[in-house]
Amino acid sequence: MASVLEYKCPNCGGHIKYDAATQSFKCEFCDSVFTQAQLTQQTEQAKNKAAVDEKPEVTADEAAAMGVDSINTEGSSFSDEKRETLGEMSVYSCQSCGAQITTDVNTVASKCPYCDSPIIMTGKVSGLDKPNCIIPFKLDSKAAGDALKAFAKGKIFLPSKFLNDHKISEIKGVYVPFWLYEADVDANISYEATRVRTWSDDDYDYTETSYYDVQRGGDIGYADVPVDASSSMPDDYMDGIEPFDYSEMKDFDPAFFAGFIADKYDVDANAAFPRAEKRIQNSTEDAFRQTVTGYDTVSVRNSSINMKNRKSKYSMFPVWLLNTTYGGKKYLYAVNGQTGRVSGTLPVDKKKVALMFGGIAAAITAIAQFFIFM
């Protein structure tokens, strides 16, 4: 049995969705606005009602004795629905229209393709699978499209018609699962450094190179190092839209999923940690390297970086995914749903590239000829 949660407006029965632009929960039909606390209360009431509805006053045996084929209980916005698993897919029943909804087994939040009701599979965000925290969407879909335009504007090799002719074929708001790691690092790094001194006299030019053995050691603590936990999300895209502003992180509440898509993690904390480990190592080496100053050259001789007290927490971060088409080709962009930072590859106008490098080559040739005939 799988729990399906839908938020319903108590005023008109319409769907309640999280509105990123106003940072509020709104009914899409009557525009009533609700607080997070009100939705939490509604969720608890629905849970309690569903628990009561699971225990009908008349048992099945009593119903059979009375000649009743089945017992119907009043539905609620939160109820246990039968879920069938077909291969790597799951099938749910929509609470609003009764249609069957087929989703990937990792899908946590989606919407009914028939009545557009936002639904949340609460069984996938409970117990050990419950996220610790969430950063809600701050930008709506229009702001995400504007962020892509700003990202493309001013790129010298971009086709001139891209900003006007590209078409966004699909835009969807997705809560992407992330692991946030913390660790204490004990590091010892040795460097070989040099200082070079030059001088001349009437007969010779002199160069003196002095070599130094430089040692650095110490402890560094790291907190909330992010690594995306979904195998379906390109790692470079997710890295490219960082950083997220952790000051706006909240305790997890499924209400923020309403109206968006969400997937649970399918890369566990142990499997994802090597990426975090590499980032921590690089950050440690960069931090220590910045303390080695006053030399002409510096190179690492030995590096020992040990991590301890490793911990992780499960979080959900907001991402807009934009699929665009230009010149018969498809392009994917990821937009940070909180800050608007964009990651993706823009199309290139080959004629502009040829003209640019052709002009550089012509300039070099002209300068060479100038020196030849001087």
Buried (B, 14 or more C-beta within 10 A) or exposed (E): EBBBBBBBBEEEEBBBBBBBEEEEBBBBEEEBEBEBEBBEEBBEEBBEBBEEBEEEEEEEEEBEEEEEEEEEBEEBBBBBBEBEEEEEEBBBBBBBEEEEBEBBBBBBBBBBEEEBBBBBBBBBBEEEEEBEBBBBBBBBBEBBBBBBEEBBEEBEEBBEEBBEEBEBEEBEBBBBBBBBBBBBBBBBBBBBBEEEEEEEEEEEEEEEEEEEEBEBEEEBEBEBBBBBBBEEBBEEBBBBBBEBEEEEBEEBBBBBBBBBBBBBBBBEBEBBBEBBBEBBBEBBBEBBBEEBEEBEEBEEEEBEBEBEEBEBBBBBBBBBBBBBBBEEEEBBBBBBBBBBBBBBEBBEBEEBEEEEEEEEEEEEEEEEEEEEEE
